[in-house]
């Protein structure tokens, strides 16, 4: 059934997709793709972490993360070490070359994000974030209650 009016959740999803496309467009300016940007961003903001952490946080297939991280290791951007918490996992970190590579991409990105929030208004952004958290909790509860 197509009513030509999407519900608010559809509209929110469309806006989120447009935001992700903006990040993809930003990434292309640095000759990387959106998934590569997600890896660099996560390591920059969260610090050393596992491929699983990146995959879970960014909702990117683990195999995609694995392939890109292997490429970054070959290129001398990342190194991996056996995780002290789980010997089956490897913790990723930037090499010095990788830190400089990421810095040239992520610092301008963070500056633009911060400027967008400042232009939008910090209080408005915090209000919006709070509202999204409430909506996500309600949606999650409703979907978990549903028994097909």
The 8 nearest C-alpha neighbors of each residue, nearest first, counted from 0:
[[1, 2, 3, 4, 5, 6, 9, 7],
 [2, 0, 3, 4, 5, 6, 9, 10],
 [1, 3, 4, 0, 5, 6, 9, 7],
 [4, 2, 1, 5, 0, 6, 9, 10],
 [5, 3, 2, 6, 1, 7, 9, 10],
 [6, 4, 9, 3, 10, 7, 2, 8],
 [5, 7, 9, 8, 4, 10, 11, 3],
 [6, 8, 10, 9, 11, 5, 12, 4],
 [9, 7, 11, 10, 6, 12, 5, 13],
 [10, 8, 12, 6, 7, 11, 5, 13],
 [9, 11, 7, 13, 12, 8, 14, 5],
 [12, 10, 8, 14, 13, 9, 7, 15],
 [13, 11, 9, 15, 10, 14, 8, 16],
 [12, 14, 10, 16, 11, 15, 9, 17],
 [13, 15, 17, 11, 16, 12, 10, 18],
 [16, 14, 18, 12, 17, 13, 11, 19],
 [15, 17, 13, 19, 14, 18, 12, 20],
 [16, 18, 20, 14, 15, 19, 13, 21],
 [17, 19, 15, 21, 16, 20, 14, 22],
 [20, 18, 16, 22, 21, 17, 15, 23],
 [19, 21, 23, 17, 22, 18, 24, 16],
 [22, 20, 24, 18, 19, 23, 25, 17],
 [23, 21, 25, 19, 20, 24, 26, 33],
 [24, 22, 33, 20, 26, 21, 25, 32],
 [23, 25, 21, 27, 22, 26, 20, 28],
 [24, 26, 22, 23, 28, 27, 21, 29],
 [27, 25, 23, 31, 28, 29, 24, 32],
 [28, 26, 30, 24, 29, 31, 25, 32],
 [27, 29, 26, 25, 30, 24, 31, 23],
 [28, 30, 27, 26, 31, 104, 25, 32],
 [31, 29, 27, 28, 26, 32, 25, 35],
 [32, 30, 26, 27, 29, 35, 36, 33],
 [31, 33, 35, 26, 34, 27, 23, 36],
 [32, 34, 23, 36, 35, 26, 37, 22],
 [35, 33, 37, 36, 32, 38, 59, 64],
 [36, 34, 38, 32, 37, 33, 31, 39],
 [35, 37, 33, 39, 34, 38, 40, 26],
 [36, 38, 34, 40, 35, 39, 41, 33],
 [39, 37, 35, 41, 36, 40, 42, 34],
 [38, 40, 36, 42, 37, 41, 43, 101],
 [41, 39, 43, 37, 38, 42, 36, 44],
 [42, 40, 44, 38, 43, 45, 39, 37],
 [41, 43, 46, 39, 45, 40, 44, 47],
 [44, 42, 40, 41, 46, 45, 39, 101],
 [43, 45, 41, 42, 46, 40, 39, 105],
 [46, 44, 42, 41, 43, 47, 48, 40],
 [47, 45, 42, 43, 44, 48, 41, 92],
 [46, 48, 92, 91, 42, 90, 45, 49],
 [49, 47, 90, 91, 46, 52, 42, 50],
 [48, 50, 90, 52, 51, 91, 89, 53],
 [49, 51, 53, 52, 54, 64, 65, 48],
 [52, 50, 54, 49, 53, 55, 61, 48],
 [51, 53, 49, 55, 50, 54, 56, 48],
 [54, 52, 50, 56, 51, 55, 57, 38],
 [53, 55, 59, 51, 58, 57, 61, 52],
 [56, 54, 58, 52, 53, 57, 51, 59],
 [55, 57, 53, 54, 58, 52, 59, 41],
 [56, 58, 54, 59, 55, 53, 37, 41],
 [59, 57, 55, 54, 56, 60, 53, 61],
 [58, 60, 54, 57, 61, 63, 64, 55],
 [61, 59, 63, 62, 54, 64, 58, 55],
 [60, 62, 64, 63, 54, 65, 59, 51],
 [61, 63, 65, 60, 64, 66, 59, 67],
 [64, 62, 66, 60, 65, 61, 67, 59],
 [63, 65, 61, 67, 62, 66, 68, 50],
 [64, 66, 62, 68, 63, 67, 61, 69],
 [67, 65, 63, 69, 64, 68, 62, 70],
 [66, 68, 70, 64, 69, 65, 71, 63],
 [67, 69, 71, 65, 70, 66, 64, 72],
 [70, 68, 72, 66, 67, 71, 65, 73],
 [71, 69, 67, 73, 68, 72, 74, 66],
 [70, 72, 68, 74, 76, 69, 73, 77],
 [71, 73, 77, 69, 75, 74, 70, 78],
 [74, 72, 70, 71, 75, 69, 76, 77],
 [75, 73, 71, 72, 76, 70, 77, 69],
 [74, 76, 72, 73, 77, 71, 94, 97],
 [97, 77, 75, 71, 94, 74, 72, 93],
 [78, 76, 93, 72, 94, 92, 71, 75],
 [79, 77, 92, 72, 91, 93, 94, 80],
 [80, 78, 91, 90, 89, 92, 77, 81],
 [81, 79, 89, 90, 82, 91, 78, 92],
 [80, 82, 89, 86, 88, 90, 83, 79],
 [81, 83, 89, 90, 85, 84, 88, 86],
 [82, 84, 85, 81, 86, 90, 88, 89],
 [85, 83, 82, 86, 88, 81, 87, 89],
 [86, 84, 82, 87, 88, 83, 81, 89],
 [85, 87, 88, 82, 81, 83, 84, 89],
 [88, 86, 85, 89, 81, 82, 84, 83],
 [89, 87, 82, 86, 85, 81, 90, 49],
 [88, 90, 81, 82, 80, 79, 49, 91],
 [91, 89, 49, 48, 80, 82, 79, 81],
 [92, 90, 79, 48, 47, 49, 78, 89],
 [93, 91, 47, 77, 78, 79, 94, 90],
 [94, 92, 77, 97, 98, 76, 78, 95],
 [93, 95, 97, 96, 77, 76, 98, 78],
 [94, 96, 98, 97, 93, 99, 76, 100],
 [97, 95, 99, 94, 98, 76, 100, 75],
 [76, 96, 98, 94, 100, 93, 95, 99],
 [97, 99, 95, 101, 93, 100, 96, 102],
 [98, 100, 102, 96, 97, 101, 103, 95],
 [101, 99, 97, 98, 103, 102, 96, 104],
 [102, 100, 98, 104, 103, 99, 105, 97],
 [101, 103, 99, 105, 104, 106, 100, 98],
 [104, 102, 101, 100, 105, 106, 99, 107],
 [105, 103, 101, 102, 106, 107, 108, 100],
 [104, 106, 108, 102, 107, 101, 109, 103],
 [105, 107, 109, 108, 102, 104, 110, 103],
 [108, 106, 110, 109, 105, 104, 111, 103],
 [109, 107, 105, 111, 106, 110, 112, 104],
 [110, 108, 112, 106, 111, 107, 113, 105],
 [109, 111, 107, 113, 108, 112, 114, 106],
 [110, 112, 114, 108, 113, 109, 115, 107],
 [113, 111, 109, 115, 114, 110, 108, 116],
 [112, 114, 116, 110, 111, 115, 109, 117],
 [113, 115, 117, 111, 116, 112, 118, 110],
 [114, 116, 118, 112, 113, 117, 119, 111],
 [117, 115, 119, 113, 114, 118, 120, 121],
 [116, 118, 114, 120, 115, 119, 121, 113],
 [119, 117, 115, 116, 120, 114, 121, 113],
 [120, 118, 116, 117, 115, 121, 123, 124],
 [121, 119, 117, 123, 118, 122, 116, 124],
 [120, 122, 124, 123, 117, 116, 125, 119],
 [121, 123, 125, 124, 120, 126, 127, 119],
 [122, 124, 126, 120, 121, 125, 127, 119],
 [125, 123, 121, 127, 122, 126, 128, 120],
 [124, 126, 128, 122, 127, 123, 121, 129],
 [127, 125, 123, 129, 124, 128, 122, 130],
 [128, 126, 124, 130, 129, 125, 123, 131],
 [127, 129, 125, 131, 130, 126, 124, 132],
 [130, 128, 132, 126, 127, 131, 125, 133],
 [129, 131, 127, 133, 132, 128, 134, 126],
 [130, 132, 134, 128, 133, 129, 135, 127],
 [133, 131, 135, 129, 130, 134, 136, 128],
 [132, 134, 130, 136, 131, 135, 137, 129],
 [133, 135, 131, 137, 136, 132, 138, 130],
 [136, 134, 132, 138, 133, 137, 131, 139],
 [137, 135, 139, 133, 134, 138, 140, 132],
 [138, 136, 134, 140, 139, 135, 141, 133],
 [139, 137, 135, 141, 140, 136, 134, 142],
 [138, 140, 136, 142, 137, 141, 135, 143],
 [141, 139, 137, 143, 138, 142, 136, 144],
 [142, 140, 138, 144, 143, 139, 137, 145],
 [141, 143, 145, 139, 144, 140, 138, 146],
 [142, 144, 140, 141, 145, 139, 146, 138],
 [145, 143, 141, 142, 140, 146, 139, 147],
 [144, 146, 142, 143, 147, 141, 140, 139],
 [147, 145, 144, 143, 142, 141, 140, 139],
 [146, 145, 144, 142, 143, 141, 140, 139]]
